[in-house]
Amino acid sequence: MGRGNTSDRPPDGAAQRGLWRLMLKLPSIRGELQMFAARNRALDDLCEAYEDASVTLERIRKKPGDTDYTLVREYETICTEIETEVIKYCVQHRQK
């Protein structure tokens, strides 16, 4: 399925976990996230990417000993960029 195509299936697996993380991180758009994620592959892909980046960031932070702070900052930036994209998506697709 191409980007932007709608589907009737809810996100699953990593996409679902990413959606949950985003809903916790961005409570002001929680309802929109839930509604849009069930209908749009592009947002589903962003949720999956957010889950992957968040899990990697947590793993890097928990690594004992030599923490690679450059890598931590890189994954923090990735997470923030995905959050920004998700917010932008929700704002652009709001019902007027």
RAQUIKA-V452724 format. One record per residue. N is the residue number from 1. RES is the residue in one small letter. OMEGA is omega in degrees with one decimal (none if undefined). NEAR is the number of other C-alpha atoms within 10 Angstrom. Layout:
n-><N	N>
res-><RES	RES>
omega-><OMEGA	OMEGA>
near-><NEAR	NEAR>
This chain:
n-><1	2	3	4	5	6	7	8	9	10	11	12	13	14	15	16	17	18	19	20	21	22	23	24	25	26	27	28	29	30	31	32	33	34	35	36	37	38	39	40	41	42	43	44	45	46	47	48	49	50	51	52	53	54	55	56	57	58	59	60	61	62	63	64	65	66	67	68	69	70	71	72	73	74	75	76	77	78	79	80	81	82	83	84	85	86	87	88	89	90	91	92	93	94	95	96>
res-><m	g	r	g	n	t	s	d	r	p	p	d	g	a	a	q	r	g	l	w	r	l	m	l	k	l	p	s	i	r	g	e	l	q	m	f	a	a	r	n	r	a	l	d	d	l	c	e	a	y	e	d	a	s	v	t	l	e	r	i	r	k	k	p	g	d	t	d	y	t	l	v	r	e	y	e	t	i	c	t	e	i	e	t	e	v	i	k	y	c	v	q	h	r	q	k>
omega-><-178.3	178.4	176.4	177.3	178.7	175.1	-179.9	-176.5	175.5	176.6	179.2	176.9	-177.2	179.7	179.4	178.7	176.3	176.5	178.6	178.6	-179.7	178.3	176.5	-176.6	-174.6	-174.3	-177.6	178.1	-176.1	-178.6	178.5	178.2	-178.2	-178.7	-176.9	-177.1	-180.0	-173.7	-170.2	-178.5	-179.0	178.7	175.9	178.4	177.6	178.3	179.1	178.3	179.3	177.3	-179.0	-178.9	-179.9	179.2	178.6	178.2	178.0	-179.5	179.1	-179.4	-177.2	-177.7	-178.6	174.8	-172.7	175.7	178.5	-174.8	175.8	178.6	176.4	179.6	179.1	-179.8	172.6	178.3	178.6	179.3	179.7	178.6	178.0	176.9	179.0	177.9	179.5	177.7	179.5	178.7	-178.6	179.6	-178.3	-174.8	177.9	173.2	-179.3	none>
near-><8	8	11	12	10	15	13	9	11	16	23	13	10	17	22	19	17	25	27	17	15	24	17	12	12	15	11	11	16	16	11	18	23	17	12	19	25	18	18	20	21	18	23	25	18	21	27	20	19	26	23	16	20	18	14	16	19	13	12	17	15	10	10	8	6	8	12	12	11	9	14	17	12	14	19	16	13	17	20	13	13	17	18	12	14	21	17	11	17	19	12	9	10	9	7	3>
